[in-house]
Amino acid sequence: MPMSKSKKKFYAVARGKTPGIYDTWFGPHGAEAQIKGFAQARYKGFPTRAEAEAWIDDIDSGKISAVYNGPKKDNSQATPKMDAEAQLKEGKTVIYTDGGAINNPGPGGYGIVFKQGKTRKEFSAGFRLTTNNRMEMMAVIEGLKLLAEPTPVVVVSDSRYVVNGIEKGWAKRWRAKNWMRTKDEPAKNPDLWGKLLDLCETHQVRFSWVKGHAGHPENERCDQLAVAAAKNPEIHSVDSVYEADPDQA
């Protein structure tokens, strides 16, 4: 159903041909053109650009789900959620990851549980100043860097920001537009998205989202590793990209 005309001045498109924030609804460069004909387009209007930006950021980070403006999807034939442990038994490598920053931004850390055949290894690292999203991304990047050669791998993460960024093609679109989300908005964390895309192109990577703090053993372990690393200043490294330009993350 088309969005009716109102006093709203800014339109945030979370899922559409070109996601971003638009200051007009109609026309070839307006929000309507981005969602028209796009299955399950998700968008919302706001009176200010700041509110629109905050909504998009919350969706990207997984804090809220994007509002779906249309008929409810029939999930009766939906694909069952991937069982990472079953994938492991079939010969896939499985990498569990988690990351976060205290008070965001603040001291941060990430944790990795790497499983390949009968091998299980744990890794973690801490940083003196960073963000939740950067730690989630670094965990996946460092986990994939453990692979010595191109490998079919399943990455299990509780970060919708990371999973959706790759699975829904957001990061590829941002890179294709020289790391711009829209003509006026730069994408956040381009340094890490670039590294992650390169690794995903090297390996056969599938992402599986798991709800955080919900009792999943390996996710809980990754969280423990990340928190311990964030709280231990003796092992902290410097997230030099973030500290040089916090606005880009």
Residue pairs with C-beta under 8 A, 6 or more apart in sequence:
1 69
1 70
2 32
3 11
3 25
3 31
3 32
3 43
3 45
3 69
5 25
6 45
7 47
8 45
8 46
8 47
9 23
9 46
9 47
9 48
9 49
10 21
10 22
10 23
10 45
10 46
10 47
10 48
10 49
10 51
10 52
11 21
11 22
11 23
11 24
11 25
11 30
11 31
11 43
11 44
11 45
11 46
11 52
12 20
12 21
12 43
12 44
12 45
12 46
12 52
12 53
12 55
12 56
13 19
13 20
13 21
13 22
13 31
13 34
13 35
13 41
13 42
13 43
14 42
14 43
14 44
14 55
14 56
14 59
14 66
14 67
15 35
15 38
15 40
15 41
15 42
15 43
15 66
15 168
16 31
16 34
16 35
16 38
16 41
16 42
16 43
17 33
17 34
17 35
17 38
18 34
18 173
18 182
19 34
19 56
19 170
19 173
19 181
20 34
20 56
20 181
20 182
20 185
21 49
21 52
21 53
21 56
21 182
21 184
21 185
22 29
22 30
22 31
22 34
22 182
23 49
24 30
24 31
25 31
25 32
25 45
26 32
27 33
31 43
34 41
34 43
35 41
35 43
35 69
40 68
40 70
40 73
41 69
41 70
42 59
42 66
42 67
42 68
42 69
43 67
43 69
44 52
44 55
44 67
44 69
46 52
46 55
53 185
55 64
58 64
59 65
59 66
60 160
60 161
60 164
60 165
60 170
60 188
61 132
61 133
61 159
61 160
61 161
62 159
62 160
62 161
62 164
81 208
82 154
82 206
82 208
84 94
84 96
84 154
84 156
84 208
85 94
87 94
87 154
87 206
88 94
88 115
88 154
91 117
91 152
92 152
92 153
92 154
93 114
93 115
93 116
93 147
93 151
93 152
93 153
93 154
94 115
94 116
94 153
94 154
94 155
94 156
95 112
95 113
95 114
95 115
95 140
95 143
95 144
95 146
95 153
95 154
95 155
95 156
96 112
96 113
96 114
96 115
96 156
96 157
96 218
96 219
96 221
96 222
97 110
97 111
97 112
97 113
97 136
97 139
97 140
97 143
97 155
97 156
97 157
97 222
98 110
98 111
98 136
98 139
98 157
98 158
98 159
98 212
98 219
98 222
98 223
98 225
98 226
99 108
99 109
99 110
99 111
99 132
99 134
99 135
99 136
99 137
99 138
99 139
99 159
99 226
100 108
100 109
100 110
100 132
100 135
100 136
100 223
100 226
100 227
100 230
101 107
101 108
101 130
101 131
101 132
101 134
101 135
101 230
102 108
102 230
102 231
104 131
104 132
105 129
105 130
105 131
105 242
105 246
105 249
106 129
106 130
106 230
107 126
107 127
107 128
107 129
107 130
107 230
107 231
107 233
107 236
108 126
108 127
108 129
108 130
108 131
108 132
108 134
108 135
108 226
108 230
108 239
109 124
109 125
109 126
109 127
109 135
109 225
109 226
109 227
109 228
109 229
109 230
109 231
109 232
110 124
110 125
110 135
110 136
110 138
110 139
110 142
110 222
110 225
110 226
110 229
111 122
111 123
111 124
111 139
111 221
111 222
111 223
111 224
111 225
111 226
111 228
111 229
112 122
112 123
112 124
112 139
112 142
112 143
112 146
112 222
112 225
113 120
113 121
113 122
113 218
113 221
113 222
113 225
114 120
114 121
114 122
114 123
114 143
114 146
115 218
121 146
122 221
122 225
123 142
123 143
123 146
123 225
124 225
124 226
124 228
124 229
125 138
125 142
125 229
125 235
125 237
126 229
126 230
126 231
126 232
126 233
126 235
126 236
126 237
127 135
127 230
127 236
127 237
127 238
127 239
128 233
128 236
128 237
128 238
128 239
129 238
129 239
129 242
129 243
130 239
130 242
130 249
131 242
131 249
133 159
133 161
133 162
133 188
133 189
133 249
134 189
134 192
134 239
134 242
134 249
135 226
135 230
136 157
136 159
136 161
136 162
137 159
137 162
137 189
137 192
137 193
137 196
138 192
139 157
139 222
139 226
140 155
140 157
140 162
140 196
141 192
141 195
141 196
141 199
143 155
144 153
144 155
144 196
144 199
144 200
144 202
144 203
144 205
145 199
147 153
147 203
150 202
150 203
150 204
151 203
151 204
152 203
152 204
153 203
153 204
153 205
153 206
154 205
154 206
154 207
154 208
155 205
155 206
155 207
155 208
156 207
156 208
156 209
156 210
156 218
156 219
157 163
157 207
157 208
157 209
157 210
158 209
158 210
158 211
158 212
158 219
159 209
160 209
162 196
162 207
163 207
163 208
163 209
164 170
165 171
165 193
165 196
166 196
166 197
166 200
166 205
166 207
167 207
171 187
171 193
171 196
171 197
172 197
174 180
174 181
174 187
174 190
174 193
175 190
175 193
175 194
175 197
179 186
179 187
179 190
179 193
180 186
180 187
181 187
186 248
187 193
188 248
188 249
189 248
189 249
190 248
191 241
192 241
199 205
210 216
210 219
212 219
212 223
213 220
213 223
229 235
241 248
241 249
242 248
242 249
